[in-house]
Amino acid sequence: MKVLILGGTGAMGAPVVQILADRNNHIVVTTRQNKKSQNKNIQFVQGDAHDLNFIKGLLVKPYDAVIDFMIYTPDEFRTFSKLYMEKSRQYVFLSSARVYADSSETRITEETSRLLEVTKDEQYLATNEYALAKAREENVLTESGFNNFTIIRPYITYYNNRLQLGIFEKEIWLQRALDGKKIVFSRNIASKYTTLTYGYDVALRIADLVGKECALGEVYHITTEECIKWEDVLECYLDVLEQHTGKRPEVCWTEKSDPHLEKTNYYQIHCDREFDRRFSNVKIQTDSGEQQAFMETKQGLEKCLTEFLNGEKRFQFRDWKEEAVLDRISGDKSLLKEIPGIKNKVKYVVYRYVFNV
């Protein structure tokens, strides 16, 4: 098969590329960087996958499948998705399991109600928050008149370059721990059950759906069925860090998230992280074919965090406003000489010492 993968260099896309190439498919991957591959089955094409002319140039000849990891505005998505469905036998769209409404009492299936249909919050519905945007983009596909799409709803996936704790990426909680600061975490999230799935397991099952007739017009979430409390995720991280550094990081507990963090991540907190998330994966296990078992969560988290700590420890960004808020809560301080740039220094001082919101 000839497969076009958009945004295929990230934590989930990269293993999908490798799996499909190893199965002797020809893979074309869009990237903003000038990359070369040693694998004869992988071709990187430099360009902006949000540039319609660039995409039209790639689609002069049709593909067997297009796998789309990009983030769109709804208007963009309507234009691009129509083009992909016209120019491929199968369009695989990465949505999100955050589209689901609260289903704490039962396991989530692909038929579970979505927030878009059940929420009564008019202020929320007036936004294009991530969960709503993904649900609306799913509607674009189901109302398009095409039937050659496959909707994938991954939930929280982890890999050695992506390790989450509640609403925090590793660039926040892990970087603080390695700096000797306290990890700030709220009890209202810590007590909730979540589902974290090893990124390679998700990639493997996405790859298994490519080219399958039974997947056309269908929706799948790809998750383990195992669920775990966030407080147990934290304990797993602390155990690994203690073993690696010889010192167990301290935790600063709050009853709920700080007002600043609430404001920035309000809907992610109240319309997802405060829900108990338990999934049934019967549909993806059936349609993707017989597979190895999903990675056990604690084993996978330990593996990935250990690999990260033993590697180059690359962090992608640091939000000094958020760092200042967390330092204010925990009583920690960052030295100004460690903060790059005048703007970041000013931002840190203001939110650490002046604003108490």
Backbone torsions as a table, in degrees:
resi	resn	phi	psi	omega
1	MET	NA	152.1	172.3
2	LYS	-106.6	121.5	-171.7
3	VAL	-125.6	130.2	173.9
4	LEU	-99.3	126.8	179.1
5	ILE	-119.6	120.4	-177.3
6	LEU	-97.2	123.5	-177.1
7	GLY	70.3	38.3	-172.6
8	GLY	-91.0	24.3	-179.9
9	THR	-110.9	4.1	-177.6
10	GLY	-87.1	-170.6	-174.1
11	ALA	-61.6	-34.1	179.5
12	MET	-96.3	-37.6	-176.8
13	GLY	-67.2	-40.3	-177.0
14	ALA	-58.7	-47.0	177.5
15	PRO	-67.5	-30.8	175.8
16	VAL	-62.1	-44.1	177.9
17	VAL	-57.2	-48.6	-176.1
18	GLN	-65.5	-43.0	-179.6
19	ILE	-61.4	-47.7	-178.3
20	LEU	-67.6	-36.2	177.6
21	ALA	-66.7	-39.6	179.0
22	ASP	-64.5	-21.7	177.8
23	ARG	-90.4	13.8	174.0
24	ASN	70.5	31.5	169.7
25	ASN	-91.8	155.2	174.7
26	HIS	-93.4	119.0	-173.1
27	ILE	-112.5	125.8	173.6
28	VAL	-107.4	124.5	-174.2
29	VAL	-121.1	126.1	175.5
30	THR	-81.5	142.4	178.3
31	THR	-153.1	147.6	176.7
32	ARG	-79.1	-16.2	-178.0
33	GLN	-99.0	161.3	177.1
34	ASN	-85.6	96.6	-176.0
35	LYS	-116.8	148.6	175.3
36	LYS	-123.2	149.6	178.2
37	SER	-117.5	142.2	175.2
38	GLN	-84.9	-9.3	-179.6
39	ASN	-89.3	122.3	-176.7
40	LYS	-63.7	-18.3	-178.8
41	ASN	-90.6	-2.4	-177.9
42	ILE	-117.9	126.4	177.5
43	GLN	-123.5	118.4	175.5
44	PHE	-89.8	135.4	177.5
45	VAL	-122.1	119.0	-176.8
46	GLN	-78.9	131.5	178.2
47	GLY	165.4	173.6	-179.0
48	ASP	-96.8	112.8	-177.7
49	ALA	-71.9	-2.2	171.4
50	HIS	-94.9	-0.7	179.0
51	ASP	-92.0	112.3	-174.4
52	LEU	-61.2	-37.8	179.9
53	ASN	-66.6	-38.8	176.3
54	PHE	-60.9	-45.0	-179.0
55	ILE	-66.0	-43.0	179.1
56	LYS	-60.3	-35.0	177.0
57	GLY	-64.5	-35.2	178.6
58	LEU	-72.6	-26.4	-172.8
59	LEU	-99.8	20.5	177.0
60	VAL	-58.0	-40.3	173.0
61	LYS	-109.7	140.7	-175.7
62	PRO	-71.3	160.1	178.4
63	TYR	-113.2	156.0	172.2
64	ASP	-69.1	-35.6	179.5
65	ALA	-152.0	147.6	170.4
66	VAL	-121.5	126.1	177.7
67	ILE	-112.6	123.9	-166.9
68	ASP	-116.1	110.3	177.3
69	PHE	-102.6	10.0	-173.8
70	MET	-79.8	159.9	174.0
71	ILE	-108.0	133.1	-174.6
72	TYR	-126.8	161.8	159.1
73	THR	-82.4	156.3	-179.8
74	PRO	-55.5	-39.6	180.0
75	ASP	-65.8	-43.6	176.0
76	GLU	-57.6	-45.2	-174.0
77	PHE	-63.1	-39.7	-179.5
78	ARG	-58.9	-43.0	-179.5
79	THR	-69.2	-49.8	-174.3
80	PHE	-70.6	-42.6	-177.0
81	SER	-64.0	-38.0	177.8
82	LYS	-60.9	-42.0	179.5
83	LEU	-63.7	-43.0	-178.9
84	TYR	-66.5	-37.8	179.3
85	MET	-71.5	-31.5	177.1
86	GLU	-71.2	-31.5	-170.9
87	LYS	-106.8	15.1	177.7
88	SER	-147.6	160.9	174.5
89	ARG	-78.3	-26.1	-178.9
90	GLN	-147.7	128.9	175.7
91	TYR	-111.3	116.3	-179.4
92	VAL	-101.1	114.6	-175.8
93	PHE	-107.3	125.6	178.6
94	LEU	-86.8	101.4	174.3
95	SER	-91.4	-140.1	-179.3
96	SER	-158.7	144.7	174.8
97	ALA	-75.0	-1.6	171.3
98	ARG	-69.6	-11.1	178.6
99	VAL	-67.3	-20.6	-174.3
100	TYR	-73.1	144.1	173.1
101	ALA	-75.7	176.6	179.3
102	ASP	-63.7	127.5	177.9
103	SER	-139.4	49.6	-170.6
104	SER	-63.2	-28.3	-174.2
105	GLU	-84.7	-16.4	-177.1
106	THR	-136.1	166.5	176.0
107	ARG	-77.0	141.0	-179.1
108	ILE	-76.7	130.6	170.5
109	THR	-116.4	174.3	179.7
110	GLU	-63.7	-14.8	179.6
111	GLU	-93.8	-4.0	179.5
112	THR	-60.5	141.5	-178.1
113	SER	-58.6	147.1	176.9
114	ARG	-96.8	154.0	177.7
115	LEU	-55.6	-38.5	-177.3
116	LEU	-55.9	-34.9	-177.9
117	GLU	-87.4	-27.9	-169.4
118	VAL	-108.1	-21.4	-177.8
119	THR	-67.4	142.9	177.5
120	LYS	-104.9	4.1	-176.7
121	ASP	-80.0	98.9	-176.9
122	GLU	-64.8	-33.9	178.2
123	GLN	-64.5	-40.0	177.6
124	TYR	-67.2	-45.0	-178.5
125	LEU	-63.1	-22.5	179.1
126	ALA	-78.0	-8.8	179.6
127	THR	-95.5	173.4	172.1
128	ASN	-118.4	42.2	178.6
129	GLU	-56.1	155.0	-169.1
130	TYR	-47.9	-50.4	-177.1
131	ALA	-63.6	-38.3	179.4
132	LEU	-72.9	-41.0	-180.0
133	ALA	-61.2	-43.6	179.5
134	LYS	-64.2	-41.3	179.0
135	ALA	-64.2	-40.7	179.3
136	ARG	-66.5	-36.6	177.9
137	GLU	-69.5	-35.3	172.6
138	GLU	-59.2	-41.2	179.2
139	ASN	-62.1	-36.6	177.2
140	VAL	-57.1	-42.0	-179.6
141	LEU	-69.4	-48.1	-175.0
142	THR	-69.4	-21.4	179.7
143	GLU	-101.6	7.3	-172.1
144	SER	-79.3	-20.5	-173.2
145	GLY	90.5	-9.1	174.2
146	PHE	-90.9	158.7	176.5
147	ASN	-133.5	18.6	-176.8
148	ASN	-106.2	29.5	176.8
149	PHE	-106.0	156.2	171.3
150	THR	-132.8	123.2	-178.7
151	ILE	-98.5	126.0	178.3
152	ILE	-110.3	131.4	177.8
153	ARG	-118.3	82.5	173.8
154	PRO	-70.6	154.3	173.4
155	TYR	-104.6	-132.0	-178.0
156	ILE	-83.7	113.2	178.9
157	THR	-106.4	146.7	178.8
158	TYR	-127.4	154.3	178.8
159	TYR	-153.9	178.9	-178.2
160	ASN	-71.9	-10.3	174.4
161	ASN	-109.5	6.4	175.5
162	ARG	-147.1	111.5	-177.8
163	LEU	-135.0	110.7	-173.7
164	GLN	-100.6	153.9	174.1
165	LEU	-138.3	101.4	-175.6
166	GLY	62.8	-120.8	179.1
167	ILE	-91.3	-2.3	-174.1
168	PHE	-97.6	134.2	168.5
169	GLU	-79.7	168.8	-179.4
170	LYS	-60.7	-26.2	179.8
171	GLU	-62.4	-18.9	176.6
172	ILE	-99.4	-69.1	-169.6
173	TRP	-69.4	-41.7	-175.5
174	LEU	-74.5	-40.3	179.0
175	GLN	-61.8	-38.2	177.2
176	ARG	-63.3	-45.5	-178.1
177	ALA	-61.7	-42.1	-179.2
178	LEU	-71.0	-21.5	176.1
179	ASP	-84.8	-1.3	-179.3
180	GLY	84.6	12.5	178.3
181	LYS	-92.6	170.3	178.4
182	LYS	-81.6	143.5	171.8
183	ILE	-83.5	123.1	179.8
184	VAL	-92.8	126.4	-177.7
185	PHE	-147.0	143.5	-175.7
186	SER	-99.1	139.7	-178.4
187	ARG	-67.9	-27.6	-178.9
188	ASN	-67.8	-25.0	173.9
189	ILE	-91.9	-39.6	-175.5
190	ALA	-57.7	-31.5	-176.0
191	SER	-83.0	-4.5	-176.3
192	LYS	-90.6	149.9	174.2
193	TYR	-83.3	140.1	176.6
194	THR	-133.2	173.8	176.2
195	THR	-129.9	119.0	178.3
196	LEU	-116.9	131.7	-173.4
197	THR	-121.8	133.3	179.6
198	TYR	-60.1	128.6	-173.8
199	GLY	-56.6	-37.6	-179.8
200	TYR	-66.1	-36.3	177.8
201	ASP	-62.1	-39.4	178.1
202	VAL	-67.1	-46.5	-179.4
203	ALA	-59.3	-42.0	-178.6
204	LEU	-60.6	-42.0	-177.5
205	ARG	-78.1	-28.5	170.8
206	ILE	-62.3	-48.1	-179.3
207	ALA	-59.2	-36.5	-178.3
208	ASP	-70.4	-20.0	178.2
209	LEU	-85.5	-17.9	-177.0
210	VAL	-67.6	126.0	179.1
211	GLY	85.8	3.1	-178.2
212	LYS	-94.9	124.5	179.6
213	GLU	-60.6	-36.8	-176.4
214	CYS	-66.4	-16.2	-178.6
215	ALA	-89.3	-9.0	-177.0
216	LEU	-71.8	131.0	-179.1
217	GLY	76.9	10.6	-174.5
218	GLU	-109.4	162.0	177.4
219	VAL	-120.4	135.8	178.1
220	TYR	-137.1	133.4	160.1
221	HIS	-96.8	145.0	-177.2
222	ILE	-118.0	98.3	-177.2
223	THR	-143.9	158.6	166.2
224	THR	-71.1	160.3	174.2
225	GLU	-89.4	-9.1	179.8
226	GLU	-72.4	138.4	175.0
227	CYS	-123.8	155.0	-173.0
228	ILE	-149.3	144.9	176.6
229	LYS	-75.3	147.4	179.4
230	TRP	-61.0	-32.3	179.1
231	GLU	-65.0	-30.2	177.2
232	ASP	-76.6	-31.6	172.3
233	VAL	-61.3	-46.4	178.8
234	LEU	-58.8	-46.1	-179.9
235	GLU	-60.8	-38.3	177.2
236	CYS	-61.6	-46.8	177.4
237	TYR	-60.2	-44.4	-177.8
238	LEU	-62.7	-39.2	178.7
239	ASP	-61.1	-45.5	-178.9
240	VAL	-65.5	-43.0	-179.2
241	LEU	-65.2	-39.5	177.7
242	GLU	-63.0	-42.4	179.1
243	GLN	-65.0	-36.9	-175.8
244	HIS	-78.5	-40.6	-172.9
245	THR	-103.0	-15.3	-176.7
246	GLY	84.2	1.4	179.9
247	LYS	-140.3	133.9	179.3
248	ARG	-83.5	123.1	179.6
249	PRO	-60.8	147.2	176.0
250	GLU	-82.5	153.5	177.8
251	VAL	-120.6	130.3	173.7
252	CYS	-100.5	109.8	-176.5
253	TRP	-89.0	136.7	171.5
254	THR	-121.3	155.9	-180.0
255	GLU	-72.7	-34.2	175.0
256	LYS	-148.3	174.9	-176.7
257	SER	-67.5	151.6	176.8
258	ASP	-61.3	147.4	179.6
259	PRO	-52.9	-37.5	178.5
260	HIS	-65.0	-44.7	179.5
261	LEU	-67.9	-35.1	175.9
262	GLU	-60.4	-44.1	-177.3
263	LYS	-65.6	-42.6	-177.0
264	THR	-72.2	-36.0	-172.8
265	ASN	-122.6	29.6	-169.3
266	TYR	-53.9	-52.0	-174.2
267	TYR	-75.6	-31.8	175.2
268	GLN	-62.8	-38.0	179.2
269	ILE	-71.5	-55.6	-168.9
270	HIS	-84.4	-17.9	179.2
271	CYS	-113.4	16.1	175.8
272	ASP	-156.8	-68.7	-171.1
273	ARG	-62.9	-24.0	177.1
274	GLU	-89.2	4.0	171.9
275	PHE	-94.3	147.7	167.2
276	ASP	-79.9	124.9	-175.0
277	ARG	-112.5	108.6	176.8
278	ARG	-127.1	130.5	-173.5
279	PHE	-117.6	149.9	165.2
280	SER	-100.6	131.0	179.6
281	ASN	-112.1	25.6	-177.5
282	VAL	-58.5	-42.5	-174.3
283	LYS	-66.1	-47.6	-178.3
284	ILE	-69.2	-35.2	178.4
285	GLN	-65.7	-34.9	-179.5
286	THR	-73.4	-48.5	-172.4
287	ASP	-82.5	-21.7	179.6
288	SER	-85.9	-9.8	179.1
289	GLY	94.4	169.0	-176.6
290	GLU	-65.2	130.1	-174.2
291	GLN	-134.0	166.7	168.8
292	GLN	-63.9	156.8	-179.1
293	ALA	-66.3	153.5	173.6
294	PHE	-63.6	146.6	177.2
295	MET	-60.5	133.4	174.9
296	GLU	-64.2	135.9	-166.1
297	THR	-60.6	-53.4	-177.5
298	LYS	-63.1	-39.9	178.3
299	GLN	-60.8	-43.6	-179.2
300	GLY	-67.5	-42.3	179.0
301	LEU	-63.7	-43.2	178.0
302	GLU	-61.0	-44.2	-180.0
303	LYS	-60.5	-49.2	-173.9
304	CYS	-70.9	-40.7	179.0
305	LEU	-66.9	-40.0	178.1
306	THR	-62.5	-43.1	178.3
307	GLU	-62.3	-40.2	179.1
308	PHE	-65.2	-45.7	-177.4
309	LEU	-66.4	-30.9	179.5
310	ASN	-86.2	-5.2	-179.7
311	GLY	-98.1	-145.8	-175.5
312	GLU	-84.5	-5.5	179.4
313	LYS	53.4	57.0	-179.1
314	ARG	-86.1	123.5	172.9
315	PHE	-108.9	138.3	-172.3
316	GLN	-84.7	-28.1	-176.0
317	PHE	-160.7	169.6	171.1
318	ARG	-145.8	120.7	179.5
319	ASP	-90.2	104.2	-173.7
320	TRP	-73.6	-21.2	173.1
321	LYS	-68.5	-47.5	179.0
322	GLU	-66.0	-38.5	177.7
323	GLU	-61.6	-39.8	179.0
324	ALA	-64.1	-42.6	178.8
325	VAL	-62.3	-44.1	-179.3
326	LEU	-67.9	-36.6	175.9
327	ASP	-64.8	-38.7	178.1
328	ARG	-62.2	-41.8	-179.7
329	ILE	-66.6	-43.5	-172.8
330	SER	-88.0	-15.6	-176.0
331	GLY	85.6	7.0	178.0
332	ASP	-82.6	166.7	178.3
333	LYS	-138.1	148.5	172.5
334	SER	-110.2	136.9	177.7
335	LEU	-73.6	135.1	-177.7
336	LEU	-60.1	-31.0	-179.3
337	LYS	-68.1	-17.2	178.7
338	GLU	-87.9	-9.8	-175.4
339	ILE	-97.6	119.8	-177.3
340	PRO	-76.0	135.6	171.9
341	GLY	83.0	144.6	-179.6
342	ILE	-63.9	-42.3	-177.5
343	LYS	-61.5	-43.1	179.0
344	ASN	-66.2	-37.3	177.8
345	LYS	-62.8	-45.9	179.7
346	VAL	-63.5	-45.2	179.2
347	LYS	-57.3	-45.4	-178.9
348	TYR	-62.3	-48.6	-177.8
349	VAL	-60.5	-43.5	-178.1
350	VAL	-62.4	-48.6	-175.3
351	TYR	-83.0	-15.8	176.0
352	ARG	-87.0	-38.1	-169.6
353	TYR	-118.9	-17.3	-173.8
354	VAL	-108.3	-62.6	-177.9
355	PHE	-78.9	128.3	176.5
356	ASN	-109.5	40.3	179.3
357	VAL	-135.1	NA	NA
